[in-house]
Amino acid sequence: MAEEKKNSTRRVLGEMLNYKWIVKNTAFFLFLAVLAVLYIANGHMADNQIIKISETGRQLKDLQYEYKTIKSEVMFKSRESEMVKAAAPLGLVIDTISPFRIKKVEH
């Protein structure tokens, strides 16, 4: 019984895989091949996009760190004591006389 099933399966496969059947379905096989190529290409493109996204994320983090560093430097250098230190070599000093108002004298 089992031997008959094997023989019948081989006979059916033999009938399906004959030359006429293969030639008749060549267009379908080509279609499947094109789909396989597109599927593989899509996978490669997705991998490349993921790599680009992660690289852009790394660049963004680097720029954020640089922004924070420069911002803290600017905040530090804009303090009055640091401004005085920076202006000292130029001969500039803070005026110790308080400002006064000029009044217009009318006759």
C-alpha positions in Angstrom: 0.0 0.0 0.0 2.7 2.4 0.9 4.7 1.5 -2.2 1.7 2.3 -4.3 1.4 5.8 -2.8 5.0 6.5 -3.5 4.6 5.4 -7.1 1.5 7.4 -7.6 3.2 10.5 -6.1 6.1 10.0 -8.4 3.9 9.6 -11.3 1.9 12.8 -10.5 5.2 14.8 -10.0 6.6 13.3 -13.2 3.5 14.4 -15.1 3.6 17.9 -13.6 7.3 18.4 -14.2 7.5 17.4 -17.8 8.9 19.7 -20.5 5.6 21.1 -21.7 4.4 22.1 -18.2 7.7 23.9 -17.5 7.6 25.8 -20.8 3.9 26.6 -20.2 4.7 28.1 -16.7 8.0 29.9 -17.6 6.3 33.3 -17.3 5.2 32.4 -13.8 8.7 31.3 -12.8 10.1 34.5 -14.1 7.5 36.5 -12.1 8.5 34.6 -9.0 12.2 35.3 -9.7 11.5 39.0 -10.1 9.5 39.0 -6.8 12.4 37.3 -5.0 14.9 39.9 -6.4 12.6 42.7 -5.3 12.2 41.2 -1.8 16.0 40.9 -1.4 16.5 44.5 -2.7 13.9 45.8 -0.3 15.7 44.1 2.6 19.0 45.7 1.7 17.4 49.2 1.3 15.7 48.8 4.7 19.1 47.9 6.3 20.8 50.9 4.6 18.0 53.2 5.9 18.4 51.9 9.4 22.2 52.5 9.2 21.6 56.1 8.0 19.0 56.8 10.7 21.4 55.5 13.5 24.2 57.6 12.0 22.0 60.7 12.0 21.0 60.0 15.6 24.7 59.8 16.6 25.4 63.1 14.8 22.4 64.8 16.5 23.7 63.7 19.9 27.2 65.0 19.1 25.7 68.4 18.0 23.6 68.5 21.2 26.7 68.0 23.3 28.6 70.6 21.4 25.7 73.1 21.7 25.5 72.6 25.5 29.3 72.9 25.9 29.4 76.2 23.9 26.3 77.5 25.7 27.9 76.9 29.1 31.2 78.6 27.9 29.3 81.6 26.7 27.4 81.8 30.0 30.6 81.6 31.9 32.5 84.2 29.8 29.6 86.6 29.9 29.8 87.0 33.7 31.0 90.4 34.8 34.1 89.0 36.5 35.2 87.2 33.3 34.4 90.3 31.2 36.7 92.3 33.5 39.5 89.7 33.1 39.1 89.7 29.3 39.1 93.6 29.1 42.1 94.1 31.4 44.8 93.5 28.7 43.1 96.2 26.6 43.5 98.7 29.4 39.7 98.8 30.1 38.6 99.0 33.7 35.2 99.3 35.4 34.3 102.9 36.2 33.9 103.3 39.9 32.1 106.6 39.7 28.4 106.1 39.7 26.5 107.6 36.8 24.9 111.0 37.2 22.1 112.9 35.4 22.7 116.0 33.4 20.0 118.6 33.9 19.1 121.2 31.4 19.3 124.7 32.8 16.6 127.0 31.5 16.9 130.8 31.6 
